[in-house]
Amino acid sequence: MRYRKRPVVVTAERFWSRLRPWPTGVCDCDKHPRHGPHLHLSEGGATQVFEGDWVITEERGLLRFFSRIDHDTFTAEYEVLEA
């Protein structure tokens, strides 16, 4: 059988440390083993955010899920929706 991924609409912001405010969910906390900007994941835990990464917010009903994706993968998997 063949399957196709269902289209999912997400909100995304590109992360640049010099530009504030940072995307929702990103903080510069020192309670993680690696210092620097981190994204608090919806599933728990955190992941480091690097210059040029995209921070994705996905709405699933009343829940919001956050994830991080590098620029090359983002541009390969997502396209801009025209308003």
C-alpha positions in Angstrom: 0.0 0.0 0.0 1.0 3.6 -0.5 0.4 6.4 1.9 0.6 10.2 1.7 1.2 12.5 4.7 -1.9 14.6 5.4 -1.3 18.3 5.0 -0.9 20.0 8.3 -1.0 23.8 8.7 1.5 25.2 11.2 2.7 28.5 12.3 6.5 29.0 12.0 9.0 31.7 13.0 12.7 31.7 12.2 15.0 32.0 15.2 17.7 34.6 15.3 19.3 35.2 18.7 19.8 39.0 18.0 16.1 39.6 17.2 13.7 39.9 20.1 11.1 38.8 21.1 12.1 35.2 20.4 9.5 32.7 19.1 7.1 31.4 21.7 8.6 28.6 23.8 12.2 29.7 23.3 14.1 30.8 26.4 17.7 31.4 27.4 17.9 29.3 30.5 20.9 27.9 32.3 19.1 24.9 33.9 20.0 22.8 30.9 23.3 21.0 30.4 24.2 23.1 27.4 23.8 26.8 27.9 22.0 28.9 25.3 18.6 29.2 23.8 16.4 26.2 24.2 12.8 25.4 23.0 10.6 23.8 25.6 8.9 20.9 23.9 5.3 20.1 24.3 6.1 16.5 25.1 8.4 17.6 27.9 12.1 18.3 28.0 13.8 20.9 25.8 16.0 21.0 22.7 18.7 23.5 21.8 17.8 26.1 19.2 20.4 27.3 16.7 20.7 30.4 14.5 18.3 30.1 11.5 16.2 27.2 12.9 12.5 27.4 12.5 10.3 27.1 15.6 7.0 25.5 14.6 3.7 25.8 16.5 1.1 23.3 15.6 -2.5 23.6 16.7 -4.3 20.4 17.5 -7.7 21.3 18.8 -7.0 23.3 22.0 -3.5 22.0 22.4 -0.3 23.7 21.0 2.7 21.6 20.1 6.2 23.2 19.6 9.1 21.7 17.7 12.4 22.9 16.1 13.5 22.2 12.5 16.6 23.2 10.6 16.2 25.6 7.6 17.0 23.1 4.8 14.5 20.5 6.1 11.9 23.2 6.6 12.1 24.5 3.1 12.0 21.0 1.7 8.9 20.0 3.7 6.8 23.2 4.0 5.4 25.7 1.6 4.0 29.2 2.2 0.2 29.4 2.3 -1.1 32.5 0.6 -3.6 34.4 2.7 
